[in-house]
């Protein structure tokens, strides 16, 4: 009986942690992209955390699944096929 409760909770927590990581990766990508252009933007950990929390909500809330699940399938295919050039695009790095 407990296993029926633990498995969905584990999946839900894992999916939200993935969203948090994707949000933080998005901040890093945008920072590096803008830093090359302007050279004055300061790297803020608080902004990175905010991006992470927003990413977590994107992954947790069910109506965003139409966006997040296809994007994760796309990322999985890029990684499985080893397309390194695609990993540097805005679509791959963005949330």
Secondary structure per residue as TSV (DSSP state, phi and psi in degrees):
chain	resnum	aa	ss	phi	psi
A	1	X	-	360.0	-40.4
A	2	X	H	-66.6	-33.5
A	3	X	H	-63.0	-33.1
A	4	X	H	-65.8	-25.4
A	5	X	H	-90.6	-33.0
A	6	X	H	-73.9	-41.2
A	7	X	H	-62.7	-50.4
A	8	X	H	-62.8	-37.5
A	9	X	H	-63.8	-40.6
A	10	X	H	-65.3	-43.5
A	11	X	H	-64.0	-42.5
A	12	X	H	-63.5	-43.6
A	13	X	H	-67.3	-40.2
A	14	X	H	-64.5	-40.9
A	15	X	H	-65.6	-38.7
A	16	X	H	-70.7	-36.1
A	17	X	H	-65.9	-38.1
A	18	X	H	-61.9	-41.7
A	19	X	H	-62.7	-39.9
A	20	X	H	-62.2	-44.1
A	21	X	H	-64.4	-42.6
A	22	X	H	-62.9	-39.1
A	23	X	H	-63.4	-43.3
A	24	X	H	-67.4	-37.4
A	25	X	H	-64.5	-36.1
A	26	X	H	-63.0	-42.6
A	27	X	H	-61.0	-45.3
A	28	X	H	-60.3	-43.0
A	29	X	H	-64.3	-45.8
A	30	X	H	-66.4	-37.7
A	31	X	H	-63.1	-48.4
A	32	X	H	-63.9	-36.9
A	33	X	H	-68.1	-44.0
A	34	X	H	-77.0	-31.0
A	35	X	H	-64.9	-34.9
A	36	X	H	-65.3	-32.3
A	37	X	H	-81.7	-44.4
A	38	X	H	-107.6	-24.9
A	39	X	S	56.6	15.4
A	40	X	-	-123.6	-8.4
A	41	X	-	-73.9	134.4
A	42	X	-	-91.5	135.8
A	43	X	-	-77.9	115.7
A	44	X	-	-113.8	125.9
A	45	X	H	-68.7	-30.7
A	46	X	H	-64.8	-40.6
A	47	X	H	-65.8	-37.2
A	48	X	H	-64.3	-39.5
A	49	X	H	-66.4	-38.8
A	50	X	H	-64.2	-43.0
A	51	X	H	-59.7	-39.4
A	52	X	H	-64.0	-43.3
A	53	X	H	-66.7	-41.4
A	54	X	H	-62.7	-42.5
A	55	X	H	-61.8	-38.7
A	56	X	H	-63.2	-42.5
A	57	X	H	-67.1	-34.8
A	58	X	H	-61.2	-37.6
A	59	X	H	-82.9	-28.7
A	60	X	H	-78.8	-43.5
A	61	X	S	-70.4	128.5
A	62	X	G	-64.6	-30.0
A	63	X	G	-74.4	-10.3
A	64	X	G	-91.3	-2.0
A	65	X	H	-61.7	-26.6
A	66	X	H	-67.2	-18.8
A	67	X	H	-98.7	-45.6
A	68	X	H	-74.8	-39.9
A	69	X	H	-66.3	-47.7
A	70	X	H	-61.9	-34.0
A	71	X	H	-67.1	-39.2
A	72	X	H	-67.8	-35.9
A	73	X	H	-64.0	-41.6
A	74	X	H	-60.4	-47.4
A	75	X	H	-63.3	-38.5
A	76	X	H	-62.1	-44.4
A	77	X	H	-63.4	-42.8
A	78	X	H	-60.5	-42.1
A	79	X	H	-70.5	-40.8
A	80	X	H	-66.5	-37.6
A	81	X	H	-84.3	-11.3
A	82	X	T	69.9	38.3
A	83	X	-	-86.1	90.4
A	84	X	T	-69.1	-35.2
A	85	X	G	-64.0	-34.3
A	86	X	G	-69.8	-25.0
A	87	X	G	-69.5	-14.1
A	88	X	G	-98.5	4.6
A	89	X	S	-82.3	160.0
A	90	X	H	-63.4	-37.8
A	91	X	H	-66.2	-40.0
A	92	X	H	-69.5	-43.3
A	93	X	H	-80.3	-24.4
A	94	X	-	-73.5	163.5
A	95	X	-	-77.2	360.0
